[in-house]
C-alpha cells in the first residue's frame, strides 16, 4: 500500500540536533515577518515530503503521524495526485466557476452524490477551506429554513472566520477580543463518554446530552421553531478526537425531524475516508441534511465543499459565492485523491487503524498516564491523564510527550486539553506504524517517570 518514500528504511533519519542550523535561520525570519497568531507545537521546518515521510531544511527525515492536520490523506506528494495537478495547471488554472462554468464542477459533484451519506439527489457548493464550507452551511440553513438559531457543541471546532468561530467552542483564545460574534448560537454538552458523570452508563449519558437540547435549550433560550440547524462533528477533532455515540446521533436526528431542524455533519477532519468509510457519520447509521468537506478531500490543495440535499440548496443567484471556489487544479487533485482512496487507501485506514487500536488500547492497562484510547480508522486519540482514578487532564504532560516524539523523528499533535492525536496519511504501512508507536510509547514512559519525581 505505501508509495515510495524519501527513506530506504521505514524509520526516521535525524542528522542534526533539532532544530538544525538552517531551520534556526528560518525560525528567526518567521518570528520577524509572519503573523504570531499561528500555533506551532515544535520547530519543524518542512522542505519536502513523500508518502509518510517529511524532510526538513536540514535533511532530517520524520515519520508523519499528523498528515498536515489530517489533510494529506494520500500521503505527501502522491504521484497520481501530483500528475493530476501538473496536467491541469498546464491547461487552465483559473477562470472563476462562480461567474463562468467548469465541466469539472459537475464531474466532482456527480462523484460526491454517489458517495454522499444522505439519500436522494444533492447539490454542491464550492469553496476553499473547511471554515468556508461551514460558513456556507450556516447561511444555507438560515436561508432555507427562514430561521436564525443554531445549536453547536462545547469542544467543537468549526473554523475561525466569524460565522464558523461563533460555532467553535474549543479554546477561549480563539474567541478572545473578537466579540460580538454571530448571534443566535447556543452551545450544549458533547457526549465525552470517558468523562461522563460517575454512576451513569454510556447510553444514559449520550441520551442526556442529546435531550439537553429539548429539555433546556428549547425551553429556556431558543424556541425550536426558530432553530435552523444543529452542527455536529461526528468525531470531535480539536475537542479531543471523541466519537459521538450512535445512540446520541440517532437522538439528534429524531430531534431535528420532530422540529423541522437541519442536521449538519462537519466532516472536514473526520471525513474523506479517514475512518475507513467515506464519512464518519456513516458509522452511526444516521443521515445528515448537509455535510461540510475539506482537508483530506484534495490531498493538500485548498478545497472546501458544502454538500446538501438538493431541495435544501434552494438559494437564488447572488446569495453566496467564492471567486476561487472550485478551482480547476484543486478539483483535479480531489478527483485523483478519491481514486487513490477508493483503490485501497480507505480500506488501509480501517485495517491499520484497527492494528493501532489493538496495540494502544493495551497501554490503558500498562501505562498509568494513558486514560483512554478511542477513535475510528486512522483518527485515534490517546488521552493522557494524571491518574486513572481522577482522570484529571494534564496538558503539559501531553505536550511533553509530543515534543519528545518530535526529537525522536515522529510527528504527532495534540487535540483537546490532554489528548494525542494519531492521524497519519491513509497509505501508512503497519511497519511504519509500529516504528511510530514504539517512539510514542517510549515518550509516554519517559514522561511518566518525570511525573513521578
C-alpha positions in Angstrom: 0.0 0.0 0.0 2.7 2.6 0.8 4.2 4.6 -2.0 7.9 5.2 -2.2 9.3 7.5 0.5 12.4 9.5 0.9 14.0 6.9 3.1 15.3 3.5 2.1 14.2 2.2 5.6 10.8 2.8 7.3 12.0 4.8 10.2 13.1 8.4 10.8 16.6 9.7 10.0 17.9 12.5 12.1 21.2 14.2 11.0 21.3 17.3 13.2 20.2 18.5 16.6 16.7 19.9 16.3 16.1 22.5 15.2 19.1 22.3 12.8 21.1 25.4 11.6 19.0 26.0 8.5 15.8 25.7 10.5 17.1 28.1 13.1 17.6 30.8 10.4 14.1 30.3 9.1 12.6 30.4 12.6 14.3 33.7 13.2 12.8 35.1 10.0 9.4 33.7 10.9 9.5 35.5 14.2 10.2 38.7 12.4 7.8 38.6 9.5 5.0 36.0 10.0 1.8 36.5 12.0 2.3 35.5 15.6 -1.2 34.1 15.8 -0.2 30.7 14.5 0.3 27.9 17.0 3.4 25.7 16.5 3.9 22.7 18.6 7.6 22.2 17.8 10.1 23.7 15.3 9.6 21.6 12.2 10.6 23.5 9.1 9.4 21.3 6.2 11.1 21.2 2.9 9.7 18.2 1.0 7.6 15.1 1.6 6.9 11.7 0.1 4.4 9.3 1.4 4.6 9.3 5.2 8.0 11.0 5.4 8.7 14.7 5.8 12.2 16.1 5.3 13.2 19.3 6.9 15.5 22.0 5.6 18.5 20.3 7.3 17.9 16.9 5.8 16.3 15.3 8.8 13.5 12.9 7.9 10.5 12.3 10.1 7.6 9.9 10.1 4.4 12.0 9.9 1.5 10.9 12.1 -0.3 14.2 11.7 -0.7 14.3 7.9 -0.6 18.1 7.9 -3.5 18.1 10.4 -5.4 15.3 8.7 -5.0 16.8 5.2 -2.6 14.7 3.1 -4.9 11.6 3.1 -3.0 10.0 0.2 0.4 10.8 1.7 2.8 13.6 0.8 3.0 14.2 -3.0 1.2 11.1 -4.1 2.3 10.6 -7.8 -1.2 10.3 -9.1 -2.3 13.5 -7.3 0.9 15.3 -8.4 0.3 14.2 -12.1 -3.3 15.5 -12.0 -2.2 18.8 -10.6 0.5 19.2 -13.1 -1.7 18.3 -16.1 -4.5 20.7 -15.1 -2.1 23.6 -14.2 -0.8 23.4 -17.8 -4.3 23.7 -19.2 -6.3 26.1 -17.0 -5.6 27.5 -13.5 -8.5 29.9 -13.0 -11.4 31.5 -14.7 -13.9 31.7 -11.8 -16.5 29.0 -11.7 -18.9 31.4 -9.9 -19.1 33.7 -12.9 -18.4 31.2 -15.7 -18.6 27.4 -16.0 -16.2 24.4 -15.5 -17.1 20.9 -16.5 -15.1 19.6 -13.6 -17.6 21.2 -11.2 -20.2 18.7 -12.5 -17.7 15.8 -12.6 -16.8 16.1 -8.9 -20.4 16.8 -7.8 -21.6 13.6 -9.6 -19.0 11.6 -7.8 -19.9 13.2 -4.5 -23.6 12.4 -5.0 -22.7 8.7 -5.4 -20.9 8.5 -2.0 -22.9 11.1 -0.1 -24.2 10.0 3.3 -27.7 11.2 2.6 -30.1 9.6 0.2 -31.6 11.3 -2.9 -30.1 14.0 -5.1 -27.6 16.5 -3.8 -26.1 19.8 -4.8 -22.6 21.1 -4.1 -21.3 24.5 -3.1 -17.6 25.0 -3.8 -15.3 27.0 -1.5 -11.6 26.9 -0.5 -11.4 25.6 3.1 -13.3 24.0 5.9 -14.2 27.2 7.6 -15.7 28.4 4.3 -17.7 25.2 4.0 -19.1 25.9 7.4 -20.0 29.5 6.6 -21.9 28.3 3.5 -23.7 25.7 5.6 -24.7 28.3 8.2 -26.0 30.7 5.6 -27.8 28.0 3.6 -29.5 26.7 6.7 -30.8 30.1 7.6 -31.8 30.8 4.1 -33.7 27.6 3.6 -35.5 27.4 6.9 -36.0 31.1 7.3 -34.9 30.6 10.9 -31.9 32.1 12.8 -31.0 29.9 15.7 -28.1 27.3 15.6 -27.1 24.7 18.1 -23.4 23.7 18.4 -21.4 21.8 21.0 -18.8 22.5 23.6 -15.5 21.3 22.5 -16.4 21.9 18.8 -14.0 23.4 16.2 -15.7 24.5 13.0 -13.2 27.2 11.9 -12.0 30.7 12.7 -13.9 33.1 10.4 -16.6 35.0 12.3 -19.5 32.7 11.5 -17.7 29.5 12.0 -16.0 30.9 15.1 -19.4 31.5 16.6 -19.9 27.7 16.5 -16.4 26.9 17.7 -16.1 26.3 21.4 -12.7 24.6 21.7 -10.3 27.1 23.2 -11.0 30.5 24.7 -8.1 32.2 22.9 -9.7 31.5 19.6 -12.5 33.9 20.7 -10.7 36.4 22.9 -11.1 40.0 21.7 -13.4 39.0 18.8 -16.8 39.6 20.3 -19.5 40.2 19.4 -19.8 37.0 17.3 -22.7 36.0 15.1 -25.8 36.0 17.4 -28.3 33.1 17.7 -25.9 30.3 18.6 -26.4 28.1 21.6 -23.8 25.6 22.8 -24.6 22.3 24.5 -22.7 19.4 26.0 -21.0 16.9 23.7 -21.0 13.3 24.9 -17.4 12.7 26.0 -18.3 9.3 27.5 -14.8 8.8 29.1 -15.5 11.8 31.3 -19.2 11.1 31.9 -20.6 11.5 35.5 -19.9 8.7 37.8 -22.7 6.2 38.0 -24.1 6.9 34.5 -23.9 4.4 31.7 -22.7 5.4 28.3 -26.2 5.1 27.0 -27.7 7.2 29.7 -25.1 9.9 29.3 -25.5 10.0 25.5 -29.2 10.4 25.7 -29.0 13.1 28.4 -26.6 15.2 26.3 -28.9 15.0 23.3 -32.1 15.7 25.3 -30.5 18.7 26.9 -31.3 20.5 23.7 -35.1 19.8 24.1 -35.2 19.9 27.9 -33.1 23.0 28.4 -32.3 25.0 25.3 -35.7 24.8 23.6 -37.5 25.6 26.9 -35.3 28.5 28.0 -33.4 30.4 25.3 -34.3 29.2 21.8 -37.7 28.3 20.6 -37.4 25.1 18.5 -39.4 26.7 15.7 -36.6 29.3 15.4 -33.8 26.8 15.3 -32.4 26.4 11.8 -29.7 23.7 12.3 -27.7 21.6 14.7 -24.0 21.4 13.8 -22.1 18.3 14.9 -18.7 16.8 14.3 -19.4 13.0 14.2 -15.9 12.8 15.7 -14.8 15.9 17.5 -11.4 16.9 16.2 -9.8 19.7 18.1 -12.0 18.8 21.1 -10.0 15.6 21.6 -10.8 13.0 18.9 -14.0 12.0 20.6 -16.5 9.9 18.5 -20.2 10.7 19.0 -22.1 7.5 20.1 -24.5 6.2 17.5 -27.3 6.4 20.1 -26.6 10.1 20.6 -26.6 10.8 16.8 -29.9 9.0 16.3 -31.5 11.1 19.1 -30.2 14.2 17.4 -31.8 13.0 14.1 -35.1 12.5 16.0 -35.0 16.0 17.5 -34.2 17.5 14.1 -37.0 15.6 12.4 -39.6 16.4 15.1 -38.9 20.2 15.0 -38.0 20.7 11.3 -34.3 21.4 12.0 -31.4 20.6 9.7 -28.7 18.3 10.8 -25.3 19.4 9.6 -22.3 17.0 9.9 -18.9 18.7 9.9 -16.8 16.1 8.1 -13.9 18.4 7.5 -11.4 16.5 9.6 -13.1 13.1 10.2 -14.4 12.6 6.6 -12.8 11.7 3.2 -12.1 8.1 4.1 -10.1 8.7 7.4 -12.3 6.4 9.5 -12.4 3.6 6.9 -15.7 4.8 5.5 -16.2 7.9 3.3 -17.9 9.8 6.1 -17.6 9.3 9.9 -21.4 9.8 10.3 -21.9 6.6 8.3 -20.7 4.6 11.3 -23.8 5.8 13.2 -26.5 4.9 10.7 -27.7 8.5 10.7 -28.3 10.6 7.5 -27.5 14.3 7.7 -29.1 17.0 5.7 -25.8 18.9 5.0 -22.2 17.9 5.2 -19.1 20.0 5.1 -15.9 18.6 3.5 -12.3 19.9 3.2 -8.8 18.8 4.4 -8.3 15.3 3.1 -10.5 15.5 0.1 -7.8 17.1 -2.1 -4.6 15.8 -0.5 -3.4 19.3 0.5 -4.9 21.5 -2.2 -7.3 24.2 -0.9 -10.8 22.9 -1.5 -13.9 23.2 0.7 -17.3 21.6 -0.2 -20.8 22.0 1.2 -23.0 19.1 0.1 -26.7 19.3 0.8 -29.9 17.6 -0.1 -30.9 19.2 -3.4 -34.1 20.6 -2.1 -32.3 22.4 0.7 -29.8 24.2 -1.5 -32.6 26.5 -2.9 -30.9 29.9 -2.6 -31.0 32.1 -5.6 -28.1 33.6 -7.7 -26.1 36.2 -5.7 -26.9 34.6 -2.3 -23.4 33.2 -1.8 -20.3 32.6 -3.9 -16.5 32.5 -3.9 -14.1 33.8 -6.5 -11.6 30.9 -6.1 -14.1 28.2 -5.1 -14.0 25.1 -7.2 -10.5 25.9 -8.7 -9.8 23.5 -11.6 -6.5 22.4 -10.2 -7.9 21.7 -6.8 -10.8 19.7 -8.3 -8.4 17.5 -10.3 -6.5 16.9 -7.1 -9.7 15.9 -5.4 -10.7 13.5 -8.2 -7.2 11.9 -8.1 -7.4 11.7 -4.3 -10.8 9.9 -4.5 -9.3 7.4 -6.9 -6.5 6.6 -4.6 -8.9 6.3 -1.6 -11.2 4.0 -3.5 -8.3 1.8 -4.8 -7.2 0.9 -1.3 -6.2 3.7 1.0 -9.6 3.9 2.6 -9.5 0.1 3.3 -6.0 0.5 4.6 -7.2 3.2 7.0 -9.6 0.6 8.5 -7.0 -2.2 8.7 -4.1 -0.2 10.0 -6.4 1.8 12.3 -7.6 -1.5 13.9 -4.0 -2.5 14.3 -3.1 0.7 16.1 -6.1 0.4 18.4 -5.3 -3.2 19.3 -1.8 -2.1 20.5 -2.6 1.3 22.0 -5.6 0.1 24.0 -3.2 -2.2 25.8 -1.5 1.0 27.1 -4.5 1.7 29.2 -3.5 -1.3 31.3 0.2 -0.9 31.2 0.7 2.9 31.4 -0.6 4.8 34.4 -1.0 8.0 32.4 -2.9 6.6 29.5 -6.5 7.0 30.5 -8.4 6.3 27.2 -7.9 5.3 23.6 -10.7 6.0 21.2 -11.4 6.6 17.5 -12.2 5.0 14.2 -9.9 4.1 11.3 -6.8 6.4 11.3 -8.4 9.0 13.6 -7.3 7.9 17.0 -7.0 9.8 20.3 -4.8 8.7 23.2 -5.8 10.7 26.3 -3.1 11.5 28.9 -4.3 11.8 32.5 -2.7 12.4 35.9 -4.1 9.1 37.1 -6.9 6.6 36.3 -9.0 7.5 39.3 -9.3 11.2 38.9 -9.0 11.2 35.1 -7.5 14.7 35.5 -6.2 16.1 32.3 -2.6 17.1 32.1 -1.9 19.4 29.0 1.7 20.0 30.0 2.5 16.2 30.1 0.7 15.6 26.8 2.7 18.5 25.2 5.9 17.0 26.6 5.2 13.6 25.0 4.6 15.3 21.6 7.8 17.3 22.0 9.9 14.2 22.9 8.4 12.3 19.9 9.5 15.1 17.6 13.0 14.9 19.0 13.0 11.2 18.0 11.7 11.8 14.5 7.9 11.2 14.8 5.4 13.9 14.2 2.3 13.9 16.4 0.0 16.7 17.5 -2.3 17.3 20.5 -6.1 17.5 20.4 -8.3 18.8 23.1 -6.9 19.6 26.6 -4.9 16.4 27.0 -5.1 14.0 24.0 -2.5 13.0 21.5 -4.0 12.6 18.0 -2.8 9.7 15.7 -3.8 10.8 12.2 -1.2 9.7 9.6 -1.7 9.6 5.9 -4.1 6.8 4.9 -1.4 5.0 3.0 0.8 4.3 6.0 2.0 0.7 6.4 1.9 -1.4 9.6 5.7 -1.4 9.7 5.8 2.4 9.7 3.0 2.4 12.2 5.0 0.1 14.6 8.0 2.4 14.5 5.9 5.4 15.3 4.1 3.7 18.1 7.4 2.5 19.6 8.6 6.1 19.7 5.3 7.3 21.1 5.2 4.6 23.9 8.8 5.4 24.8 8.0 9.1 25.1 4.9 8.3 27.3 7.2 6.1 29.5 9.7 8.9 29.9 7.0 11.5 30.9 5.5 9.0 33.4 9.0 8.7 35.1 9.3 12.5 35.0 5.9 12.9 36.7 6.8 10.5 39.5 9.9 12.6 40.5 
